[in-house]
Amino acid sequence: EIVCIVNIQHDCVKSLCTDTSQCRICQERNETARMKSVIQHKSSPFYLLNAYSIHNYTQIRSVIPPSLRKTPPRVNSAAEVHLAAACQIREKKAVKKSGETPDTELSSTLCDDTARVPAVFNRPAPKRTKKP
């Protein structure tokens, strides 16, 4: 008897899967200049179970041991991360406004207390497309 359907995903991190090459991204059947990584998956018995499924949560939770039901905290101090993120946003706005290039080697004079917290917004801004 089938009780519910579960969603599992191959665990690339634990399986040590690697990106082996790059290929062009197609858009509307045309190749673009953008590239994406091609992952070489390794055969392994490691999978991730989507334990937070909305539709089958009760059934899935009933078979998961209590020790695995707790979500470990991702950070030790949420307040420090919030402070660091706010500081980084202010710095990026100030750099953008001044027209300077950001110096990644030096820590900010404004955020010396949060320099030990990893950068949470160190991703390049998404490119905006102009509408015709």
N, C-alpha and C positions, 0 to 999 in steps of 0.2 A: 504494500500500500504506500503510495507517495503522499507524504505529509506536506512538504513544501519544496520549493526550488531555491537553491542557494547560488550565490555568485562567488566564484573564486578566481583569483588572478595569479598568474605565474609570478614568483618573487625573484625578480631580476637581481636585486641587491644581494640576497643570500646565495643565489646561484652563480654570482659573479659573471653575469652576462656583460658583454662589451659591445661598443659601437665599432663596427668593422669598416664602414665606408660611408660615403655621402652620396645622396642622389637628389636630383632636382625635383622640386615640388611642382605638380601640375595644377593649373587653375583653368577651368573651363576647357579641358582637353589640350591645353597648350602648356609647354614647359616654361617655367619662370626662372629667373636668376637666383631665386631663393633655394637653399639647400636644407636637407634634413638628414639626420643620422640614420643609418641602417643598423639595427641591433642584431647581433648574432646570439640567439638564445641558446643556453646550454640545457641539456636534458637534466632535470633534477626533480626530486620529490617535494620541493618546497613551493607552497602556495599560500596565498593570503585569502582569508575568508572575510567577506563583507558582513561583519557581525552587526552592522548598524542598518541593515536593510529595513526599510519602512514596512513593507508588506508582510514579511515573515519573521519579524523581530522576536515574537514570543516563542516560536518553535526553535529558532536558532539559539536564542539565549538559554533555552532549557537543556541544550546539549553541550554548552561551553562551561568548563569548570570555573568556579567562582574566582580563582586566582587570575584567570585571563579576562575577566569581565571588567576589571579596573583599568582605566586609561591612565598610564603614568604621565605626570606633568612633563611637558616639553621643555619648560624653563624653570629655573629655581625661583626667580623673582619676576613676576609679570610687571611689577611697577618699574623695575630697571629696564625691561625691554620697551615698555611704553615710553619711558623717558628718553631712551636712546633713539627710538623711532621718531619721536617728535623733534629731537635735536637734529637728527639727520635730515629730516624734511626741511627744517628751518635753514640748515646749512646749504642744502641744494637750491632752495629758493634764493638765498643770498648770493650764491655763486652765479646762478642764472641771471639774476638781476644785475650783478656787477660785470658780467661778461667774461669773467676769469675762467681758467680751466681748473677743475678740482684737483687738489694735491692729495693723492691717496696714500702717500708715504707718511705724511705728518698727521697727527691727530689734531682735531679741532681745538682751538683755545676756548670755545664756548662749551665744549662737551668733555672736558678732561675727566670728569667723574664717571662718564659712561663709556670711556674709550675701551674698557675691557669687555663690554657687551658686544657680541658680534653684530655686524652691520645687517640690518633686516631689510633695508631698502636700497641695496647696492646693485640693483638691476637697472639696465638702461631703460629710459622712458620708451613706451611703445611709439612706433612711428604713426603719425596721423596722416591719413590720406585726405587730399583736398577734393572736395566735391565740385563737379563741373558747374 
